[in-house]
Amino acid sequence: QVQLVESGGGLVQPGGSLRLSCATSGFTFSRYAMRWYRQAPGKERELVAHFTDAGDSIYADSTRYADSVKGRFTISRDNAKNTLYLQMNSLKPEDTAVYYCNADFPWHSGRNPEEYDDWGQGTQVTVSS
């Protein structure tokens, strides 16, 4: 049983920082690439950051980011704790969204994120004065 539990969100002022956590269970965490997504009200869920597994030889770099967050967000993982993190700095109002984590499961192939059936509850991030 795959379980994904996001935490760490909250209300912050523009320019502030937050660190999100994603505690996982039910699968071999270290063998999967992991991702952070976000969804703002009325908008499509979008990919924010990606981290390959340690043994992945497909990609030259371990981490990748959406252009909108590159240079401000940092994805990391602790395989010993089966936990994924997202450090968010220099936050902007446009970053306001519910943030979700997920693994790059093979059954996701060919489907939009909205069609995945293994999402957690997400954690709300609100950036406002």
C-alpha positions in Angstrom: 0.0 0.0 0.0 1.6 3.2 -1.2 1.3 6.1 1.3 2.5 9.6 0.7 2.2 12.2 3.6 3.1 15.8 2.9 3.8 18.3 5.6 5.5 21.6 6.3 3.3 24.0 4.6 1.9 27.2 6.0 1.5 31.0 5.6 4.6 33.0 4.8 5.3 36.5 3.6 6.8 37.1 0.2 10.5 36.5 0.3 10.1 33.9 3.1 11.1 30.3 3.2 9.5 26.9 4.0 10.7 23.3 3.9 8.2 20.7 2.9 8.5 17.0 3.8 7.1 13.9 2.1 7.1 10.8 4.3 6.6 7.7 2.2 5.9 4.0 2.8 4.6 1.0 0.9 7.4 0.9 -1.8 11.1 0.8 -2.0 11.8 4.5 -1.8 15.4 4.4 -2.9 14.6 2.7 -6.2 12.3 5.4 -7.5 12.7 8.9 -8.8 10.6 11.3 -6.8 8.7 14.4 -7.7 7.1 17.5 -6.2 3.9 18.9 -7.8 1.7 21.8 -7.0 -1.8 22.9 -7.8 -3.2 26.4 -7.4 -7.0 27.0 -7.3 -8.5 26.6 -10.7 -5.3 25.5 -12.3 -3.8 22.2 -13.5 -1.5 20.3 -11.3 2.1 21.0 -12.4 5.5 19.4 -11.9 7.8 21.5 -9.8 10.9 19.4 -9.1 12.3 16.0 -9.8 14.9 13.8 -8.2 16.1 10.6 -9.7 17.1 7.6 -7.7 20.8 7.2 -6.8 21.3 4.4 -9.3 19.7 6.1 -12.3 22.0 6.4 -15.2 19.5 7.8 -17.7 19.9 11.5 -16.7 23.1 13.4 -16.3 21.8 15.4 -13.4 20.0 14.1 -10.3 17.6 17.1 -10.0 15.5 19.1 -12.3 13.2 22.1 -11.8 10.4 24.0 -13.5 11.6 27.3 -14.9 9.3 29.2 -12.5 11.1 27.9 -9.4 14.6 27.2 -10.6 17.2 28.9 -8.4 14.7 29.3 -5.5 13.6 25.7 -4.7 15.8 22.8 -3.9 14.7 19.2 -3.9 16.5 16.6 -1.8 15.9 13.1 -0.4 17.0 11.0 2.5 16.8 7.4 1.5 17.4 6.1 5.0 14.3 7.9 6.2 12.2 7.3 3.0 11.6 11.0 2.9 11.6 13.6 0.2 12.1 17.3 0.9 11.5 20.6 -0.9 13.3 23.7 0.4 11.6 26.8 -0.9 13.3 30.2 -0.6 12.4 33.6 -1.9 8.8 32.7 -2.0 6.4 34.6 -4.2 2.6 35.0 -4.1 2.5 32.9 -7.4 3.9 30.0 -5.4 0.7 29.7 -3.4 -0.7 26.3 -4.0 -1.2 22.9 -2.5 2.0 20.9 -2.8 2.1 17.2 -3.4 4.8 14.6 -3.7 4.8 11.4 -5.8 7.1 8.7 -7.1 7.7 8.1 -10.8 5.7 4.9 -10.8 5.6 3.0 -14.1 1.8 3.0 -14.1 1.8 6.8 -14.3 3.2 6.5 -17.9 0.9 7.9 -20.5 -1.4 9.6 -17.9 -1.7 13.2 -16.8 -1.0 13.9 -13.1 -4.7 14.6 -12.6 -5.4 10.9 -13.5 -3.0 9.5 -10.8 -4.9 7.6 -8.1 -2.1 7.5 -5.4 -1.9 11.2 -4.3 -1.6 12.1 -0.7 -3.5 15.0 0.9 -0.9 17.6 0.0 0.2 20.5 2.1 -1.0 24.1 1.7 1.5 26.8 1.0 0.2 30.4 1.1 2.5 33.3 0.3 0.9 36.6 1.2 1.5 39.9 3.0 
